[in-house]
Amino acid sequence: MNRDLGTYLLFKGLVAKGNLDLRDLNNNTVDAGKKNKKLLFRILKDNKNCEFGKKHNFSSISSIEDYRKQVPLSTYEDYHPYIKRMIDNNEEDILCSYPLVAYAQTSGTTGKHKFIPLTQKVINLYQKYTLTTMVAMTDRYCREKYGRPLKPGRGLFICIEFEDKLPNGRAATNVPEITAKQLSWLYPYLTNVPFKKLFKLGDVSGYYLYLRFALEDKNTMYIFGVFFSFIYEMLHYLKANWGTFVDDIANGTISELARPTPEARKEMMDFIKPNPERAAELRKEFEKGFDETILQRIWPNLSVIYGIANSVYTSYADNVRKISGDIPFDYSIYGASEGLFATPDSLNEGKRLLLPDSCFFEFIPVDDESKILLIDELEIGKEYEIVITTQAGLYRYRLGDIIEVVEYKNQCPYVFFSRRKGHLISITGEKTAEHHFDEVIKEISKAAGTEIHEWVVYVNNDTHPGHYTLAIENDAGLDLSIYNEMAEELLRKVNPIYDRFRKVLGIRPMTIVNQKPGSHSEWVDHMVKKGTARTQVKPVRVLDNKEKIDFFLERVI
């Protein structure tokens, strides 16, 4: 099939399927509590004969009260012995009776590897609430704002294959890769890269690969980056190297910037020819400057940018916005290796609807841990620890995430991811959260006239009482310690409890130090060398263990 025709037909189909999925999403908000309970009892019925189901007598459970009595709250350590048997001995029907397709490999909050079983039911949900809904929401946006449907086009999809094989022969990688690989037959029509596969880590520089083919395609329609940090880093890479890309497109070459293996170079060259006309167009636009119009100038059909932007990724999304003009953002799902929890139902919205058809949800109020509530019993403005029962063998699992309820749609809440449980930093019990420091960083960035997207904070006990030290990385090499007083004033404003403790207990004022440029990139490389998948290395914000403290303090200027 002609590639452009295939792309046209595929995206027409994705819009239609996405509209059905959005209809399901909306319908599930009606009687969400009832539908969520129905999911639980289907999970219990389907898995009553697995080892875990027999041990906890799933067949006798007929109420939520029964479930809570017979199945205790759990963490990963409760499942580790079962998963070890599943991996080492290839045992099945242990945690669930649904067939397993792979394991999601994650570093966890402690840095230790965890292996989360994945079933096709879970993968189907990720496909449903990412790709198809993104395309349908973008089509609706184009119709409402421009009075026309979405113009089909291939997109820039950022995903390099990272896969370990476990003793049982199953793949151990990350959820986006597993989800994407099942759609590999669509890649030539779906993505700019014209291969029916993902390149493996080390075959070629990922950012070069994606950009090399996307820049040549003037009709590029979307950027899909999993995390907004990936998108920001890729665009930073483009800004630094656009001249090399233009030359390669003009001459039909692959520069050493790509660091390709001989095999990867050969595969890429089969799809590369000199294109001086497109190169001239790109050079003209890049020479005008890398401003807020650059993406629309090089890709006039760019209609949506997709990526996770909650928590530590918010600043990356803010920086991408500075060079993307009014291109709408799909702020992506709220999920983890353990499951999929919520999704937006429109573009440019940070709030996400919980998914009653994905997991059975329970919630522990942050301000009263003696209670456990259901999906339709939550209060707007309150924070809750989320507890999940999944369709892949996790039951009443304490994920460690804290969410805030911001609104209801019918009987289903919209939520924001607030923080990880315990991800508060404290000198004498005043409890300062990451988002408080985020507010400080935004204002320092404005005052200094420079982009700041990497920083860490720690309790400095060189004095008594101690004080916070904020280590900030900035590519401009500015001395940001001159903003000490402003930062301290801001922190006292955004966290009144800190302000009170400063007055009463004599906590010393916060200090700012400068971090060597590239420190956070070096941390990612450090973790990858230790065996952590690059997609699983989360940005560091709080220095909460010796490894992080030693690494980042060595890089203070």
PLY file of the C-alpha trace (Angstrom):
ply
format ascii 1.0
element vertex 557
property float x
property float y
property float z
element edge 556
property int vertex1
property int vertex2
end_header
0.00 0.00 0.00
1.15 3.54 -0.73
2.53 4.92 2.55
0.60 8.21 2.44
-2.66 6.41 1.64
-1.99 4.01 4.51
-1.47 6.94 6.87
-4.69 8.59 5.70
-6.78 5.44 6.19
-5.13 4.63 9.53
-5.85 8.04 11.05
-9.43 8.04 9.84
-9.82 4.72 11.64
-8.04 6.02 14.77
-10.36 9.03 14.96
-13.42 6.77 14.73
-12.07 4.33 17.33
-10.96 7.20 19.59
-14.43 8.74 19.54
-15.87 5.42 20.70
-13.25 5.25 23.45
-14.07 8.81 24.57
-17.74 7.83 24.63
-16.85 4.89 26.90
-14.80 7.23 29.09
-17.76 9.58 29.48
-20.29 6.77 30.04
-18.13 5.29 32.78
-18.47 8.49 34.83
-22.16 7.69 35.37
-22.55 5.41 38.41
-18.76 5.15 38.51
-18.79 3.53 41.96
-21.17 0.80 40.85
-19.14 0.10 37.71
-15.89 0.02 39.67
-17.31 -2.56 42.10
-18.50 -4.62 39.13
-14.93 -4.68 37.83
-13.66 -5.90 41.21
-16.06 -8.83 41.34
-15.21 -9.79 37.76
-11.50 -9.80 38.69
-12.20 -11.95 41.76
-14.37 -14.38 39.78
-11.86 -14.72 36.94
-8.96 -15.34 39.33
-10.59 -17.44 42.06
-8.65 -20.54 41.00
-5.18 -19.04 40.89
-2.91 -19.70 43.87
-3.44 -16.25 45.37
-7.20 -16.48 44.79
-7.46 -19.82 46.57
-5.28 -18.65 49.45
-7.56 -15.65 50.03
-10.76 -17.55 49.21
-11.91 -15.27 46.39
-14.87 -17.56 45.67
-16.48 -16.70 49.02
-16.20 -12.90 48.65
-19.59 -11.28 48.04
-19.08 -7.74 49.36
-16.47 -5.01 49.69
-16.39 -5.77 53.42
-15.56 -9.43 52.70
-12.81 -8.36 50.33
-11.21 -6.10 52.91
-11.37 -8.77 55.60
-9.87 -11.52 53.47
-7.30 -9.56 51.45
-4.95 -7.25 53.39
-3.41 -4.05 52.06
-0.17 -4.90 50.27
3.10 -3.58 48.83
5.53 -5.00 46.29
7.38 -6.97 48.97
4.24 -9.06 49.52
4.33 -10.16 45.87
8.08 -10.58 45.45
8.17 -14.31 46.47
5.37 -15.11 44.01
6.93 -13.12 41.17
10.32 -14.70 41.80
8.76 -18.15 41.32
6.95 -16.97 38.20
10.20 -15.68 36.71
12.62 -18.40 37.90
10.38 -21.44 37.40
7.97 -20.21 34.72
5.04 -20.96 37.04
1.61 -19.77 35.94
-1.77 -19.24 37.60
-0.02 -17.81 40.63
-1.20 -14.21 41.10
-3.87 -14.27 38.42
-5.34 -16.60 35.83
-5.07 -14.11 32.96
-2.19 -15.00 30.60
0.91 -12.88 31.12
2.48 -11.14 28.10
5.52 -9.51 29.73
6.87 -7.80 32.84
7.28 -4.08 33.37
10.71 -3.42 34.81
10.93 -0.45 37.14
13.57 0.87 39.48
11.04 1.69 42.19
11.52 4.46 44.72
14.47 2.72 46.39
16.41 2.07 43.19
15.89 -1.71 43.44
14.43 -3.39 40.37
10.82 -4.48 40.50
9.14 -6.72 37.94
5.42 -6.07 37.52
3.38 -8.72 35.68
1.47 -7.41 32.65
-1.55 -9.00 30.98
-3.12 -8.21 27.63
-6.07 -6.65 29.44
-3.74 -4.01 30.89
-1.95 -3.40 27.58
-5.31 -2.94 25.81
-6.24 -0.20 28.28
-2.99 1.67 27.62
-3.60 1.52 23.87
-7.19 2.65 24.35
-6.46 5.66 26.54
-3.30 6.95 24.86
-3.11 6.76 21.07
-6.75 6.59 20.00
-8.07 9.15 22.48
-5.19 11.52 21.64
-6.10 11.43 17.95
-9.85 11.82 18.62
-9.37 14.74 21.05
-7.09 16.45 18.54
-9.68 16.00 15.80
-12.33 17.57 18.05
-9.97 20.43 18.88
-9.31 21.14 15.19
-13.02 21.09 14.39
-13.90 23.45 17.27
-11.02 25.90 16.79
-10.41 25.82 13.04
-13.68 24.46 11.66
-11.94 21.53 9.96
-11.06 17.93 10.83
-7.60 16.80 11.81
-5.33 16.49 8.79
-3.77 13.00 8.92
0.00 12.76 9.15
2.73 10.65 10.66
4.36 11.69 13.91
7.52 11.83 15.94
7.30 8.93 18.40
10.09 8.78 20.99
10.73 5.21 22.07
13.91 3.12 21.91
13.73 -0.60 22.61
15.02 -1.66 26.01
14.40 -5.31 26.70
15.79 -7.90 29.08
14.87 -11.54 28.79
13.99 -13.17 32.09
14.70 -16.83 32.95
11.11 -17.70 32.00
11.65 -16.24 28.51
9.33 -13.26 29.07
10.34 -9.75 28.12
11.11 -7.30 30.92
10.97 -3.72 29.71
8.61 -0.76 30.15
4.90 -0.38 29.49
5.17 2.17 26.61
7.56 -0.11 24.73
5.44 -3.25 25.22
2.34 -1.34 24.17
4.07 0.15 21.13
5.67 -3.09 19.92
2.27 -4.71 19.57
1.47 -1.98 17.02
4.76 -2.33 15.14
3.07 -3.36 11.90
1.56 0.15 11.85
4.85 2.03 12.38
5.51 2.97 8.73
2.05 4.59 8.57
1.95 5.89 12.15
5.45 7.30 12.69
8.04 9.23 10.72
10.56 6.40 11.18
9.73 3.99 8.35
10.65 0.71 10.08
8.40 -2.05 11.39
10.40 -2.21 14.62
11.97 -0.16 17.37
15.72 0.30 17.23
17.51 -1.14 20.23
19.31 1.03 22.73
22.85 1.45 21.40
22.00 0.87 17.73
21.72 4.59 17.03
21.26 7.87 18.91
17.53 7.98 19.51
17.09 11.73 19.18
19.01 11.72 15.88
16.91 8.84 14.54
13.55 10.45 15.32
14.52 13.93 14.15
16.30 12.78 10.99
13.07 11.37 9.54
10.64 13.82 11.20
12.43 16.92 9.88
12.26 15.61 6.34
8.49 15.08 6.71
6.90 18.54 6.48
3.51 16.98 7.22
4.53 15.72 10.71
1.30 15.81 12.73
2.22 14.97 16.35
5.04 14.59 18.86
4.52 11.70 21.29
7.14 11.62 24.00
5.86 9.53 26.97
7.41 12.12 29.35
7.73 15.83 28.58
11.33 15.61 29.75
12.10 13.49 26.65
10.47 16.09 24.41
12.32 18.98 26.02
15.68 17.20 25.77
15.03 16.28 22.13
14.16 19.87 21.19
17.23 21.12 23.09
19.26 18.63 21.01
17.65 19.97 17.82
18.46 23.56 18.75
22.13 22.62 19.21
22.43 20.46 16.08
19.96 21.72 13.47
22.78 22.63 11.07
23.98 19.01 10.99
20.45 17.76 10.32
19.96 20.22 7.47
23.24 19.17 5.87
22.38 15.48 6.19
18.95 15.99 4.63
20.44 18.02 1.77
23.14 15.45 1.01
21.32 12.23 1.88
23.87 11.37 4.58
23.99 10.23 8.21
26.48 12.15 10.34
28.50 10.67 13.17
26.16 12.55 15.49
23.93 9.51 15.05
26.57 7.10 16.43
25.04 4.27 14.37
26.20 0.68 14.32
27.07 -0.48 10.77
23.84 -2.48 10.68
21.71 0.50 11.77
23.41 2.78 9.26
22.66 0.32 6.45
18.98 0.02 7.45
18.58 3.78 7.64
20.33 4.44 4.31
17.80 2.24 2.51
15.23 5.00 3.24
17.43 8.08 2.77
17.97 10.12 -0.39
19.29 13.67 -0.93
16.50 16.21 -0.42
18.03 19.69 -1.01
14.62 21.34 -1.41
13.41 20.35 2.06
16.83 21.16 3.53
16.63 24.70 2.10
13.16 25.17 3.64
14.42 24.04 7.04
17.57 26.16 6.93
15.53 29.27 6.14
13.23 28.68 9.11
15.99 27.79 11.60
17.99 30.87 10.62
15.02 33.04 11.63
15.51 31.86 15.22
14.43 29.18 17.68
11.43 31.05 19.08
7.84 30.16 20.00
6.92 29.73 16.32
9.75 27.40 15.29
7.82 24.12 15.54
4.89 25.47 13.54
7.24 26.91 10.93
9.08 23.65 10.30
5.95 21.47 10.73
2.84 23.46 9.65
0.62 20.42 10.32
1.87 19.83 13.90
-1.43 19.49 15.77
-0.67 18.01 19.20
2.20 17.33 21.60
1.71 14.39 23.95
3.57 13.65 27.16
3.25 13.08 30.89
3.60 16.43 32.64
2.67 15.84 36.27
4.94 16.27 39.30
8.63 16.59 38.35
7.77 16.83 34.64
5.76 20.04 34.94
8.73 22.34 34.39
9.71 20.44 31.24
6.21 20.95 29.80
6.40 24.64 30.69
9.68 24.96 28.78
8.32 23.08 25.76
5.40 25.51 25.75
7.84 28.40 25.24
8.77 27.09 21.79
5.48 25.51 20.75
3.17 28.51 20.49
-0.48 27.52 20.65
-0.04 23.87 19.65
-2.30 21.99 22.08
-0.89 19.56 24.64
-2.28 16.18 25.56
-1.02 15.92 29.13
-1.29 12.15 28.94
-2.41 9.48 31.32
-1.77 9.11 35.01
-0.38 5.64 35.45
2.60 3.56 36.46
4.12 0.17 35.76
1.58 -1.22 38.21
-1.46 0.05 36.33
-3.37 2.78 34.51
-5.43 5.07 36.73
-6.69 8.19 34.97
-6.70 10.07 31.67
-7.63 13.55 30.38
-10.83 13.91 28.39
-9.76 17.06 26.52
-6.56 18.74 25.39
-4.66 21.34 27.44
-6.18 19.99 30.68
-3.97 18.82 33.55
-6.84 17.17 35.42
-7.54 13.52 34.66
-10.61 11.33 35.02
-10.21 8.18 37.07
-10.88 5.03 35.03
-13.47 2.73 36.65
-12.83 0.12 33.93
-9.07 -0.12 34.59
-8.48 -0.85 38.30
-10.62 -1.24 41.38
-9.80 1.80 43.48
-9.68 2.44 47.21
-8.48 5.63 48.84
-6.93 6.37 52.22
-7.43 10.00 53.31
-4.10 11.67 54.07
-5.65 13.41 57.07
-7.33 10.29 58.49
-5.65 6.96 57.71
-8.28 5.05 59.72
-10.69 5.37 56.79
-10.75 3.65 53.39
-13.06 5.17 50.77
-14.35 4.25 47.31
-14.24 6.14 44.03
-17.56 7.97 44.56
-16.93 8.84 48.24
-14.12 11.37 47.83
-14.21 15.09 48.64
-13.08 17.87 46.32
-9.91 19.53 47.59
-8.81 16.58 49.72
-5.69 14.42 49.27
-5.77 10.61 49.26
-3.32 7.74 49.05
-4.40 5.55 46.14
-4.83 1.77 46.55
-5.37 -0.42 43.46
-6.57 -3.88 42.50
-5.43 -4.56 38.95
-6.19 -6.92 36.07
-2.68 -8.36 36.34
-2.48 -9.81 39.85
-2.04 -6.94 42.32
-4.65 -6.78 45.07
-5.23 -3.81 47.41
-1.78 -2.58 46.40
-0.43 0.54 48.08
1.23 2.31 45.23
2.59 5.14 47.40
0.99 7.89 45.29
-0.97 10.79 46.73
-3.69 12.30 44.54
-5.86 15.38 44.97
-9.51 15.42 43.91
-10.25 18.62 41.99
-13.70 18.10 40.48
-16.37 15.51 39.71
-17.88 14.52 36.37
-21.13 12.81 37.25
-20.02 10.32 39.94
-16.37 10.08 38.83
-13.59 12.34 40.15
-11.03 14.32 38.23
-7.68 14.09 40.00
-4.21 15.59 40.01
-1.17 13.56 40.96
0.04 15.42 44.03
3.19 13.64 45.20
4.71 10.36 46.27
3.89 9.39 49.83
6.80 10.42 52.00
8.18 12.77 49.34
8.15 15.64 51.78
11.28 17.20 53.13
11.48 18.48 56.66
13.99 20.07 59.02
12.00 20.02 62.26
8.61 18.63 61.19
7.35 21.55 59.08
6.90 19.35 55.97
7.80 21.16 52.76
6.70 19.51 49.49
8.37 19.45 46.07
5.68 21.69 44.60
6.62 24.42 47.08
10.15 24.45 45.66
8.69 24.32 42.13
7.04 27.67 42.81
10.34 29.11 44.01
12.20 27.81 40.95
9.65 29.37 38.56
10.17 32.79 40.09
13.97 32.50 40.13
13.83 31.50 36.46
11.81 34.63 35.63
14.09 36.89 37.65
17.27 35.46 36.14
15.88 35.42 32.60
17.02 31.83 32.06
15.40 28.42 31.78
15.71 26.24 34.86
14.47 22.69 34.71
16.97 20.83 36.92
17.34 21.31 40.67
17.63 19.34 43.89
17.04 20.23 47.51
18.41 18.76 50.74
18.49 19.50 54.44
21.83 21.10 55.26
22.84 20.26 58.81
26.11 22.19 58.74
24.28 24.69 60.94
21.97 24.20 63.90
19.10 24.36 63.44
19.53 23.17 59.87
18.35 24.84 56.71
17.35 23.93 53.17
19.93 24.15 50.41
18.65 24.38 46.85
21.20 23.27 44.24
20.23 24.66 40.84
21.62 23.69 37.44
21.49 26.24 34.63
23.12 26.02 31.22
23.90 29.75 31.18
26.34 29.29 34.06
24.78 32.13 36.08
25.43 32.57 39.78
21.91 32.06 41.14
22.95 32.41 44.78
22.17 36.13 44.43
18.49 35.14 44.65
18.82 33.69 48.17
16.66 36.31 49.87
13.99 36.26 47.18
13.81 32.45 47.29
13.50 32.44 51.08
10.70 34.98 50.98
8.87 32.96 48.32
9.16 29.69 50.24
7.75 31.32 53.36
4.86 32.61 51.27
3.95 29.34 49.52
4.39 27.21 52.66
2.92 29.05 55.67
3.90 26.18 57.98
7.55 26.67 57.04
7.12 30.38 57.72
5.70 29.62 61.18
8.51 27.20 62.03
11.10 29.72 60.85
9.73 32.20 63.37
9.14 29.82 66.27
11.98 27.32 66.01
14.63 29.49 64.43
15.18 27.44 61.26
17.91 29.20 59.34
17.19 30.77 55.93
17.40 28.69 52.79
20.58 28.92 50.72
21.13 28.49 46.98
24.18 26.85 45.42
25.03 26.32 41.77
25.11 22.86 40.24
27.52 21.95 37.46
25.70 21.96 34.09
24.94 18.42 32.93
24.77 16.95 36.44
21.28 15.55 36.01
22.12 14.03 32.62
25.13 12.39 34.28
22.79 10.96 36.92
20.64 9.37 34.21
23.74 7.83 32.61
24.88 6.64 36.05
21.56 4.85 36.68
21.47 3.36 33.17
24.96 1.90 33.70
23.60 0.28 36.86
20.95 -1.48 34.76
17.95 0.86 35.08
15.95 1.48 31.90
16.36 5.08 30.76
12.56 5.47 30.71
12.47 4.51 34.40
15.00 7.08 35.64
12.87 9.81 37.21
14.24 13.33 37.73
15.75 13.74 41.20
14.35 16.55 43.31
14.97 15.52 46.94
18.32 14.08 48.05
16.87 11.36 50.24
19.59 8.70 50.24
23.38 8.51 50.45
23.87 7.67 46.76
22.01 10.78 45.61
23.64 13.00 48.24
27.15 11.90 47.31
26.51 12.15 43.56
24.93 15.61 43.48
26.96 17.30 46.19
30.15 16.32 44.36
28.83 18.39 41.45
28.13 21.59 43.36
30.27 24.42 41.99
0 1
1 2
2 3
3 4
4 5
5 6
6 7
7 8
8 9
9 10
10 11
11 12
12 13
13 14
14 15
15 16
16 17
17 18
18 19
19 20
20 21
21 22
22 23
23 24
24 25
25 26
26 27
27 28
28 29
29 30
30 31
31 32
32 33
33 34
34 35
35 36
36 37
37 38
38 39
39 40
40 41
41 42
42 43
43 44
44 45
45 46
46 47
47 48
48 49
49 50
50 51
51 52
52 53
53 54
54 55
55 56
56 57
57 58
58 59
59 60
60 61
61 62
62 63
63 64
64 65
65 66
66 67
67 68
68 69
69 70
70 71
71 72
72 73
73 74
74 75
75 76
76 77
77 78
78 79
79 80
80 81
81 82
82 83
83 84
84 85
85 86
86 87
87 88
88 89
89 90
90 91
91 92
92 93
93 94
94 95
95 96
96 97
97 98
98 99
99 100
100 101
101 102
102 103
103 104
104 105
105 106
106 107
107 108
108 109
109 110
110 111
111 112
112 113
113 114
114 115
115 116
116 117
117 118
118 119
119 120
120 121
121 122
122 123
123 124
124 125
125 126
126 127
127 128
128 129
129 130
130 131
131 132
132 133
133 134
134 135
135 136
136 137
137 138
138 139
139 140
140 141
141 142
142 143
143 144
144 145
145 146
146 147
147 148
148 149
149 150
150 151
151 152
152 153
153 154
154 155
155 156
156 157
157 158
158 159
159 160
160 161
161 162
162 163
163 164
164 165
165 166
166 167
167 168
168 169
169 170
170 171
171 172
172 173
173 174
174 175
175 176
176 177
177 178
178 179
179 180
180 181
181 182
182 183
183 184
184 185
185 186
186 187
187 188
188 189
189 190
190 191
191 192
192 193
193 194
194 195
195 196
196 197
197 198
198 199
199 200
200 201
201 202
202 203
203 204
204 205
205 206
206 207
207 208
208 209
209 210
210 211
211 212
212 213
213 214
214 215
215 216
216 217
217 218
218 219
219 220
220 221
221 222
222 223
223 224
224 225
225 226
226 227
227 228
228 229
229 230
230 231
231 232
232 233
233 234
234 235
235 236
236 237
237 238
238 239
239 240
240 241
241 242
242 243
243 244
244 245
245 246
246 247
247 248
248 249
249 250
250 251
251 252
252 253
253 254
254 255
255 256
256 257
257 258
258 259
259 260
260 261
261 262
262 263
263 264
264 265
265 266
266 267
267 268
268 269
269 270
270 271
271 272
272 273
273 274
274 275
275 276
276 277
277 278
278 279
279 280
280 281
281 282
282 283
283 284
284 285
285 286
286 287
287 288
288 289
289 290
290 291
291 292
292 293
293 294
294 295
295 296
296 297
297 298
298 299
299 300
300 301
301 302
302 303
303 304
304 305
305 306
306 307
307 308
308 309
309 310
310 311
311 312
312 313
313 314
314 315
315 316
316 317
317 318
318 319
319 320
320 321
321 322
322 323
323 324
324 325
325 326
326 327
327 328
328 329
329 330
330 331
331 332
332 333
333 334
334 335
335 336
336 337
337 338
338 339
339 340
340 341
341 342
342 343
343 344
344 345
345 346
346 347
347 348
348 349
349 350
350 351
351 352
352 353
353 354
354 355
355 356
356 357
357 358
358 359
359 360
360 361
361 362
362 363
363 364
364 365
365 366
366 367
367 368
368 369
369 370
370 371
371 372
372 373
373 374
374 375
375 376
376 377
377 378
378 379
379 380
380 381
381 382
382 383
383 384
384 385
385 386
386 387
387 388
388 389
389 390
390 391
391 392
392 393
393 394
394 395
395 396
396 397
397 398
398 399
399 400
400 401
401 402
402 403
403 404
404 405
405 406
406 407
407 408
408 409
409 410
410 411
411 412
412 413
413 414
414 415
415 416
416 417
417 418
418 419
419 420
420 421
421 422
422 423
423 424
424 425
425 426
426 427
427 428
428 429
429 430
430 431
431 432
432 433
433 434
434 435
435 436
436 437
437 438
438 439
439 440
440 441
441 442
442 443
443 444
444 445
445 446
446 447
447 448
448 449
449 450
450 451
451 452
452 453
453 454
454 455
455 456
456 457
457 458
458 459
459 460
460 461
461 462
462 463
463 464
464 465
465 466
466 467
467 468
468 469
469 470
470 471
471 472
472 473
473 474
474 475
475 476
476 477
477 478
478 479
479 480
480 481
481 482
482 483
483 484
484 485
485 486
486 487
487 488
488 489
489 490
490 491
491 492
492 493
493 494
494 495
495 496
496 497
497 498
498 499
499 500
500 501
501 502
502 503
503 504
504 505
505 506
506 507
507 508
508 509
509 510
510 511
511 512
512 513
513 514
514 515
515 516
516 517
517 518
518 519
519 520
520 521
521 522
522 523
523 524
524 525
525 526
526 527
527 528
528 529
529 530
530 531
531 532
532 533
533 534
534 535
535 536
536 537
537 538
538 539
539 540
540 541
541 542
542 543
543 544
544 545
545 546
546 547
547 548
548 549
549 550
550 551
551 552
552 553
553 554
554 555
555 556
